[in-house]
Amino acid sequence: MPFIYARTIRFQDTDAAGVVYFANVLSMCHEAYEASLAASGIDLKQFFGKGAIAIPIVHASADFRQPMFCGDQHSIHLTPTQLSPSKFSIQYAIFAAESTQQVCQAATIHIAIQAQKRIRTALPPEMDKWLQDWSAPEKSLN
């Protein structure tokens, strides 16, 4: 089941044409990511602090279907998928509030690394719980 994050488009999110600036969509998605971590009981100060494991984003993309304007209400549906013991992706589907109309989709890929050595490592246990909390249920082959 995806994590759903409500977001109002702010003036600071827009460009000179009055629509959301493309890079700001990824910032909004990251807000949803942070909210999902907190909702799973992860201490954000510790998670994004100087811990032994860091989880940087190594890829990001966004596809726009409709413009988003200041004052618009949207919901960001976040669904993570584990790709390997050290790697996961997050799919973001952004919908106009109270609608099934998808206005944007985005994706990020993250890897876990040892912060000091900068080498890959397994995801920490709290991320396993986070993945279970918000991943799409496995479909039965029956």
C-alpha positions as CSV (number, residue, x, y, z in Angstrom):
1,M,0.0,0.0,0.0
2,P,1.5,3.3,-1.0
3,F,2.3,6.2,1.5
4,I,0.1,9.2,0.6
5,Y,1.4,12.7,1.2
6,A,-0.8,15.8,0.8
7,R,0.9,18.8,-0.7
8,T,-0.2,22.3,-1.7
9,I,1.8,23.9,-4.5
10,R,3.5,27.1,-3.1
11,F,4.5,30.2,-5.0
12,Q,8.2,29.3,-4.3
13,D,7.6,26.0,-6.2
14,T,6.8,27.9,-9.5
15,D,8.8,29.4,-12.3
16,A,8.3,32.7,-14.2
17,A,5.5,31.0,-16.2
18,G,3.6,30.3,-13.0
19,V,3.9,26.5,-13.2
20,V,5.9,24.2,-10.9
21,Y,9.6,24.4,-11.8
22,F,10.7,20.9,-12.9
23,A,13.4,20.4,-10.2
24,N,10.9,21.4,-7.5
25,V,8.9,18.2,-8.2
26,L,11.8,16.2,-7.0
27,S,12.0,18.3,-3.9
28,M,8.3,17.6,-3.2
29,C,8.8,13.9,-3.7
30,H,11.7,14.1,-1.2
31,E,9.3,15.7,1.3
32,A,7.0,12.7,0.8
33,Y,9.9,10.3,1.3
34,E,10.9,12.1,4.6
35,A,7.3,12.0,5.8
36,S,7.1,8.2,5.0
37,L,10.3,7.6,7.0
38,A,8.8,9.4,10.0
39,A,5.5,7.6,9.6
40,S,7.5,4.3,9.9
41,G,9.1,5.5,13.2
42,I,12.5,6.5,11.8
43,D,14.2,9.3,13.6
44,L,14.9,11.8,10.8
45,K,17.6,13.7,12.7
46,Q,19.5,10.5,13.2
47,F,18.7,9.1,9.7
48,F,20.0,12.2,7.9
49,G,22.7,12.9,10.5
50,K,26.2,11.6,10.6
51,G,25.4,7.9,11.0
52,A,27.5,4.9,9.9
53,I,25.3,4.3,6.9
54,A,24.2,6.9,4.3
55,I,21.5,6.3,1.6
56,P,22.1,8.7,-1.3
57,I,20.0,9.1,-4.3
58,V,21.9,7.8,-7.4
59,H,19.2,8.4,-10.0
60,A,16.1,10.6,-10.4
61,S,13.6,11.2,-13.1
62,A,10.2,13.0,-13.6
63,D,7.6,12.9,-16.3
64,F,5.0,15.7,-16.4
65,R,1.5,15.1,-17.8
66,Q,-0.2,18.4,-16.7
67,P,1.0,21.7,-15.3
68,M,0.7,22.3,-11.6
69,F,-0.1,25.9,-10.4
70,C,0.3,27.8,-7.1
71,G,-2.5,26.9,-4.7
72,D,-3.3,23.5,-6.4
73,Q,-3.8,20.6,-3.9
74,H,-2.1,17.4,-4.8
75,S,-1.5,14.0,-3.3
76,I,1.9,12.2,-3.8
77,H,1.6,8.4,-3.7
78,L,5.0,6.9,-2.8
79,T,5.7,3.2,-3.4
80,P,9.2,1.8,-2.7
81,T,10.6,-1.4,-4.2
82,Q,13.7,-3.2,-3.0
83,L,16.0,-3.9,-5.9
84,S,18.9,-5.6,-4.0
85,P,20.1,-5.9,-0.4
86,S,21.7,-2.4,-0.7
87,K,19.4,-0.7,-3.3
88,F,15.8,0.4,-3.6
89,S,13.7,2.5,-5.9
90,I,10.7,4.8,-5.2
91,Q,7.9,5.5,-7.6
92,Y,6.0,8.7,-7.0
93,A,2.6,9.2,-8.6
94,I,1.3,12.8,-8.2
95,F,-2.5,13.3,-8.5
96,A,-4.6,16.4,-8.5
97,A,-6.4,16.3,-5.1
98,E,-9.8,14.6,-5.0
99,S,-9.1,13.1,-8.5
100,T,-7.7,10.1,-10.2
101,Q,-6.0,12.4,-12.7
102,Q,-2.2,11.8,-12.5
103,V,-0.4,15.0,-13.3
104,C,3.2,13.8,-12.8
105,Q,5.2,10.7,-12.1
106,A,8.7,10.6,-10.7
107,A,11.2,8.0,-9.6
108,T,14.4,7.8,-7.5
109,I,16.9,5.1,-6.9
110,H,18.8,4.9,-3.6
111,I,21.8,2.9,-2.4
112,A,23.1,2.2,1.1
113,I,26.8,2.9,1.6
114,Q,29.2,2.9,4.6
115,A,29.5,6.7,5.2
116,Q,33.2,6.7,5.9
117,K,34.4,4.2,3.4
118,R,31.9,5.1,0.6
119,I,31.3,1.4,-0.2
120,R,28.0,-0.4,-0.6
121,T,26.4,-2.1,2.4
122,A,23.1,-3.7,3.2
123,L,20.2,-1.5,4.0
124,P,19.8,-1.0,7.8
125,P,16.9,-2.9,9.6
126,E,14.7,0.2,9.9
127,M,14.7,0.4,6.1
128,D,13.4,-3.2,5.9
129,K,10.4,-2.2,8.0
130,W,9.9,1.0,5.9
131,L,9.9,-1.1,2.7
132,Q,7.4,-3.5,4.2
133,D,5.2,-0.6,5.4
134,W,4.9,1.1,2.0
135,S,5.7,-1.4,-0.8
136,A,3.1,-2.7,-3.1
137,P,1.8,-6.1,-2.1
138,E,3.2,-9.1,-4.0
139,K,0.8,-10.4,-6.6
140,S,-0.1,-14.0,-6.4
141,L,0.8,-16.2,-9.4
142,N,-2.4,-18.4,-8.9
